[in-house]
Amino acid sequence: MKRIIYLITVFFLFACQDKGQRIKPTLGPISESIYASGIVKSENQYEVYSPVNGIIDSIYVSEGDTINKGNIILSISSKVPRLNEENAKLTAAYSDIEANLGKLKEAKLLIDLSKNKMKNDSLMYFRQKNLWQQKIGSKAELEQKELSYQNSKTSYYSSIVRYNDLKRQLNFNASQSKKNLLISGKIADDYWLKSETNGIVYSLNKEKGEIVNTQTPLAVVGDAKNFILELQVDEYDIFKIHKGLSVKVTLDSYKGKVFEAILTKINPLMNERTRTFLVEANFLNPPHQLYPNISFEANIILETKNKALLLPRNYVLNDSIVFKSNGEKVIVKTGLKDYQKIEIISGITAQDELIPPTP
């Protein structure tokens, strides 16, 4: 008798368990998405590098300070470049055309004098030539007048050449000295590190008196209000996405909240080490406060249906086979799927009762 009661109990328990596993497809919304993780970056965020080696002379900002484009972040000791710049200023001033107008006027005056002398010698030569044709005067006098005329003509044209050469040389010296001033000024400016954007100083990595080089970032500067999302998308999924897709974002700093974003940029070069692509998105409803490098998780929504026939994914074998409660195996056509549910397009109806596949 006890054995019969035990068997009935076991049968009843299994029957209840089997009944509890039976379900019917339901109608509801579903979205297919791609998972991605990443970090928050400030818009226009960049690391500040020094273009020169040296020792930090002064630091003009602190972490958290608001900064405008062109504001000085820090300076590097630069006595020699500053002296070179001052020397270039003196040379530029000395070589300026305005400062050398006296030389040009003097050369122009020599042209005028040579021209007047040439005209006078020309007049004397042709007068003597006419007299000689009238058998008046000597040939020696004619030759002397001709020689004087030729010399004065040569002197006149030479004075023009000298004037043009002087003008060209002065222009060259002025241009060259201005270029040298620009170069020395640029070199001197390299010792003053300035912000390239309006924003906030997020970090300072060095202190006054420390040695710096061109390979080490000295500070991080970025926008104070606007932030972007940098996502890492697996190479397997990259061809499924495009700009404009909706992104659902969750941050550890704001547990329980989901933020809307939109995909704005896909960088086409894959990271060979991680086999991922860098993708950017912008918040549509950003949190009230954010900081760079906060981590997040996201789902890039590929497609959404508001009304679909759905089953739990563990009830569909290989995304194509289901089992009715009578044990019948049915091949179904599936559509969208997420981590928990899968859309059934054809093969069964909402009235069919199903059981999970047998392990």
C-alpha positions as CSV (number, residue, x, y, z in Angstrom):
1,M,0.0,0.0,0.0
2,K,2.8,2.4,0.9
3,R,4.5,1.6,-2.4
4,I,1.4,2.5,-4.3
5,I,1.0,5.8,-2.5
6,Y,4.7,6.7,-3.2
7,L,4.4,6.0,-6.9
8,I,1.2,8.1,-7.1
9,T,3.0,11.0,-5.3
10,V,6.0,10.9,-7.6
11,F,3.7,10.8,-10.7
12,F,1.8,13.7,-9.4
13,L,4.9,15.8,-8.8
14,F,6.2,15.1,-12.3
15,A,2.8,15.9,-13.8
16,C,2.7,19.2,-12.0
17,Q,6.2,20.0,-13.0
18,D,5.5,19.2,-16.6
19,K,2.3,21.2,-16.5
20,G,4.2,24.2,-15.1
21,Q,6.7,24.1,-18.0
22,R,4.0,24.3,-20.6
23,I,3.5,27.8,-22.1
24,K,1.9,29.5,-25.1
25,P,3.4,32.2,-27.3
26,T,2.6,35.7,-26.3
27,L,2.2,38.9,-28.2
28,G,4.4,41.8,-27.2
29,P,7.2,44.2,-28.2
30,I,10.8,43.0,-29.0
31,S,14.0,44.7,-30.1
32,E,17.1,43.1,-31.5
33,S,20.3,44.8,-30.4
34,I,24.0,44.5,-30.2
35,Y,25.8,44.7,-26.9
36,A,28.7,47.1,-26.5
37,S,30.6,48.6,-23.6
38,G,32.7,51.7,-23.4
39,I,33.6,54.9,-21.6
40,V,32.3,58.5,-21.5
41,K,34.5,61.1,-23.0
42,S,34.2,64.9,-22.8
43,E,33.6,66.5,-26.2
44,N,36.9,67.8,-27.7
45,Q,38.7,66.0,-24.9
46,Y,42.5,65.7,-25.6
47,E,45.8,65.1,-23.8
48,V,48.1,68.1,-23.7
49,Y,51.7,67.3,-24.8
50,S,54.7,69.5,-24.9
51,P,56.3,70.0,-28.3
52,V,59.7,70.6,-26.5
53,N,61.7,69.1,-23.7
54,G,62.5,71.1,-20.6
55,I,61.6,72.0,-17.1
56,I,58.2,73.3,-16.0
57,D,58.6,76.9,-15.1
58,S,55.1,77.8,-14.0
59,I,51.6,76.3,-13.9
60,Y,48.7,78.7,-14.4
61,V,45.7,76.5,-13.8
62,S,44.4,73.8,-11.3
63,E,42.4,70.7,-11.8
64,G,38.7,71.5,-12.3
65,D,39.4,75.1,-13.5
66,T,37.4,76.4,-16.4
67,I,39.6,77.4,-19.3
68,N,39.1,79.2,-22.6
69,K,40.8,78.5,-25.9
70,G,44.2,80.2,-26.0
71,N,44.6,80.4,-22.2
72,I,48.0,79.3,-20.9
73,I,48.1,76.0,-19.0
74,L,51.8,76.0,-18.1
75,S,55.1,77.3,-19.3
76,I,58.5,75.6,-19.7
77,S,61.8,77.3,-19.0
78,S,62.9,79.0,-22.2
79,K,65.6,81.7,-21.8
80,V,67.4,81.0,-25.0
81,P,64.3,80.9,-27.3
82,R,63.1,84.2,-25.7
83,L,66.5,85.8,-26.4
84,N,66.4,84.5,-30.0
85,E,63.0,86.0,-30.4
86,E,64.2,89.4,-29.1
87,N,67.2,89.3,-31.4
88,A,64.9,88.4,-34.4
89,K,62.7,91.5,-33.5
90,L,65.8,93.7,-33.6
91,T,66.9,92.3,-36.9
92,A,63.4,92.7,-38.4
93,A,63.2,96.3,-37.3
94,Y,66.7,97.0,-38.7
95,S,65.8,95.3,-42.0
96,D,62.4,96.8,-42.4
97,I,61.9,98.7,-45.7
98,E,60.7,101.9,-43.9
99,A,64.0,101.9,-42.0
100,N,66.0,101.8,-45.2
101,L,64.2,104.4,-47.3
102,G,67.2,106.7,-46.9
103,K,69.4,104.2,-48.8
104,L,66.8,104.0,-51.6
105,K,66.5,107.8,-51.8
106,E,70.3,108.1,-52.0
107,A,70.4,105.5,-54.8
108,K,67.5,107.3,-56.6
109,L,69.4,110.6,-56.3
110,L,72.5,109.0,-57.9
111,I,70.3,107.9,-60.8
112,D,69.0,111.5,-61.3
113,L,72.6,112.9,-61.1
114,S,73.9,110.3,-63.6
115,K,71.0,111.0,-65.9
116,N,71.6,114.8,-65.9
117,K,75.3,114.3,-66.5
118,M,74.5,111.9,-69.4
119,K,72.2,114.5,-70.9
120,N,74.8,117.2,-70.6
121,D,77.6,115.0,-72.0
122,S,75.3,114.0,-74.8
123,L,74.6,117.6,-75.7
124,M,78.3,118.5,-75.6
125,Y,79.2,115.5,-77.8
126,F,76.7,116.1,-80.5
127,R,77.5,119.8,-80.5
128,Q,81.2,119.0,-81.0
129,K,80.3,116.5,-83.6
130,N,78.4,119.2,-85.6
131,L,81.4,121.5,-85.3
132,W,83.7,118.7,-86.6
133,Q,81.4,118.2,-89.6
134,Q,81.9,121.9,-90.3
135,K,85.7,121.4,-90.0
136,I,85.8,123.3,-86.7
137,G,87.7,122.0,-83.8
138,S,90.1,119.0,-83.5
139,K,89.4,115.3,-83.6
140,A,90.9,114.9,-80.2
141,E,88.2,117.2,-78.7
142,L,85.5,115.2,-80.5
143,E,86.9,111.9,-79.2
144,Q,87.1,113.3,-75.7
145,K,83.5,114.5,-75.8
146,E,82.4,111.1,-77.1
147,L,84.3,109.3,-74.4
148,S,82.7,111.5,-71.7
149,Y,79.3,110.8,-73.1
150,Q,79.8,107.0,-73.2
151,N,81.1,107.0,-69.6
152,S,78.2,109.0,-68.3
153,K,75.7,106.8,-70.2
154,T,77.4,103.7,-68.6
155,S,77.3,105.4,-65.2
156,Y,73.6,106.2,-65.6
157,Y,72.6,102.6,-66.5
158,S,74.8,101.2,-63.7
159,S,73.1,103.5,-61.2
160,I,69.7,102.1,-62.3
161,V,71.0,98.5,-61.9
162,R,72.5,99.4,-58.4
163,Y,69.2,100.9,-57.4
164,N,67.2,97.8,-58.4
165,D,69.7,95.5,-56.8
166,L,69.5,97.5,-53.6
167,K,65.7,97.5,-53.6
168,R,65.6,93.8,-54.2
169,Q,68.1,93.1,-51.5
170,L,66.3,95.3,-49.0
171,N,63.0,93.6,-49.8
172,F,64.6,90.2,-49.4
173,N,66.2,91.2,-46.1
174,A,62.9,92.5,-44.8
175,S,61.0,89.4,-45.8
176,Q,63.7,87.1,-44.5
177,S,63.9,88.9,-41.1
178,K,60.1,88.8,-40.8
179,K,60.1,85.0,-41.5
180,N,62.9,84.5,-39.0
181,L,60.9,86.5,-36.4
182,L,57.8,84.3,-37.1
183,I,60.0,81.2,-36.7
184,S,61.6,82.3,-33.5
185,G,58.2,83.5,-32.2
186,K,56.7,80.1,-32.9
187,I,59.7,78.3,-31.2
188,A,59.2,80.6,-28.2
189,D,55.5,80.0,-28.2
190,D,56.1,76.2,-28.0
191,Y,57.3,76.8,-24.4
192,W,53.9,78.2,-23.5
193,L,51.3,75.4,-23.5
194,K,47.9,76.8,-24.3
195,S,44.4,75.3,-24.4
196,E,43.0,74.4,-27.8
197,T,39.4,74.4,-26.7
198,N,36.9,76.0,-24.3
199,G,36.3,73.7,-21.4
200,I,37.7,72.4,-18.1
201,V,41.1,71.1,-16.9
202,Y,40.3,67.5,-15.9
203,S,43.8,66.6,-14.8
204,L,47.4,67.9,-14.4
205,N,50.0,65.2,-14.5
206,K,53.1,67.2,-13.6
207,E,54.2,69.8,-11.1
208,K,56.4,72.9,-11.2
209,G,60.1,72.0,-11.5
210,E,59.5,68.6,-13.1
211,I,61.3,67.6,-16.3
212,V,59.0,67.1,-19.3
213,N,59.4,65.6,-22.7
214,T,57.4,65.3,-25.9
215,Q,56.2,61.8,-25.1
216,T,54.4,62.3,-21.8
217,P,50.9,63.8,-21.5
218,L,51.0,66.8,-19.1
219,A,47.2,67.5,-18.8
220,V,43.8,66.5,-20.0
221,V,41.4,69.2,-21.2
222,G,37.8,68.8,-22.5
223,D,34.4,70.3,-22.8
224,A,32.7,71.0,-19.4
225,K,29.1,70.3,-20.5
226,N,29.0,68.1,-23.6
227,F,30.0,64.5,-23.6
228,I,30.2,61.6,-26.1
229,L,30.0,57.9,-25.7
230,E,32.8,55.8,-27.0
231,L,31.7,52.2,-27.6
232,Q,33.8,49.2,-28.6
233,V,31.9,47.1,-31.2
234,D,33.0,43.6,-32.1
235,E,34.1,43.0,-35.7
236,Y,31.4,40.3,-36.0
237,D,28.7,43.0,-35.4
238,I,30.2,46.0,-37.2
239,F,28.4,45.5,-40.5
240,K,25.0,45.3,-38.8
241,I,25.1,48.9,-37.5
242,H,25.0,52.4,-39.1
243,K,24.7,56.0,-38.1
244,G,21.4,57.1,-36.7
245,L,20.6,53.9,-34.7
246,S,19.1,54.2,-31.3
247,V,21.3,53.3,-28.3
248,K,20.1,52.3,-24.8
249,V,22.8,53.2,-22.2
250,T,23.2,52.2,-18.6
251,L,25.8,53.6,-16.3
252,D,27.1,52.2,-13.0
253,S,27.0,55.7,-11.6
254,Y,23.2,55.9,-12.3
255,K,21.9,52.4,-11.4
256,G,18.4,51.6,-12.5
257,K,18.3,54.3,-15.2
258,V,18.4,53.9,-18.9
259,F,19.5,56.8,-21.1
260,E,18.7,57.3,-24.8
261,A,21.5,58.0,-27.3
262,I,22.0,58.0,-31.0
263,L,24.8,56.5,-33.0
264,T,26.8,59.4,-34.7
265,K,30.1,58.0,-35.9
266,I,31.8,54.7,-36.9
267,N,35.5,54.8,-37.1
268,P,36.5,52.5,-40.0
269,L,39.8,51.2,-38.7
270,M,39.7,48.1,-36.5
271,N,41.8,47.8,-33.4
272,E,43.9,44.7,-34.3
273,R,44.6,43.9,-30.6
274,T,41.0,43.9,-29.4
275,R,39.4,43.1,-32.8
276,T,36.9,45.9,-32.2
277,F,35.8,49.1,-33.9
278,L,35.5,52.4,-32.1
279,V,31.9,53.8,-32.4
280,E,30.6,57.1,-31.0
281,A,27.1,58.1,-29.8
282,N,25.6,61.2,-28.4
283,F,23.2,61.4,-25.5
284,L,19.6,62.5,-26.2
285,N,18.8,62.8,-22.5
286,P,22.1,63.1,-20.8
287,P,22.5,62.7,-17.0
288,H,22.6,66.0,-15.0
289,Q,26.3,65.4,-14.2
290,L,29.0,63.4,-15.9
291,Y,32.8,63.0,-15.8
292,P,35.2,61.6,-18.4
293,N,36.2,57.9,-18.3
294,I,33.0,56.8,-16.6
295,S,32.2,53.3,-17.8
296,F,28.9,52.2,-19.3
297,E,27.1,49.3,-21.1
298,A,24.9,49.8,-24.1
299,N,22.6,48.1,-26.5
300,I,22.6,49.3,-30.1
301,I,19.0,48.8,-31.3
302,L,19.0,47.2,-34.8
303,E,15.2,46.8,-35.2
304,T,12.1,47.0,-33.0
305,K,8.6,45.5,-33.4
306,N,5.8,46.6,-31.1
307,K,3.6,43.5,-31.7
308,A,5.3,40.2,-32.3
309,L,4.6,36.5,-31.4
310,L,7.2,35.7,-28.8
311,L,8.7,32.8,-27.0
312,P,11.4,32.4,-24.3
313,R,14.6,31.6,-26.1
314,N,15.1,28.4,-24.1
315,Y,12.0,27.0,-25.7
316,V,13.4,27.2,-29.2
317,L,16.1,24.7,-30.1
318,N,18.8,26.1,-32.4
319,D,16.6,29.1,-33.1
320,S,14.4,27.0,-35.4
321,I,12.7,24.0,-33.6
322,V,10.0,23.9,-30.9
323,F,8.1,21.1,-29.2
324,K,4.4,21.0,-28.7
325,S,3.0,19.7,-25.4
326,N,2.1,16.4,-27.1
327,G,5.8,15.9,-28.0
328,E,5.5,16.9,-31.7
329,K,8.5,18.6,-33.1
330,V,7.8,21.7,-35.2
331,I,10.2,23.7,-37.4
332,V,9.5,27.4,-37.1
333,K,10.7,30.6,-38.8
334,T,12.2,33.1,-36.4
335,G,12.8,36.8,-36.6
336,L,14.1,39.3,-34.0
337,K,15.6,38.1,-30.8
338,D,17.1,39.5,-27.7
339,Y,18.8,37.9,-24.7
340,Q,15.5,36.4,-23.4
341,K,12.9,36.3,-26.1
342,I,12.7,35.3,-29.8
343,E,10.1,36.3,-32.4
344,I,8.1,33.5,-34.1
345,I,7.2,34.4,-37.7
346,S,5.6,31.2,-38.8
347,G,5.1,27.5,-37.8
348,I,2.9,27.9,-34.7
349,T,0.1,30.1,-33.4
350,A,-0.6,31.8,-30.2
351,Q,-3.0,28.9,-29.3
352,D,-0.3,26.2,-29.4
353,E,0.9,24.9,-26.1
354,L,4.7,24.2,-26.0
355,I,7.2,22.6,-23.7
356,P,11.0,23.2,-23.5
357,P,13.4,21.0,-25.5
358,T,14.6,17.9,-23.6
359,P,18.3,18.3,-22.5
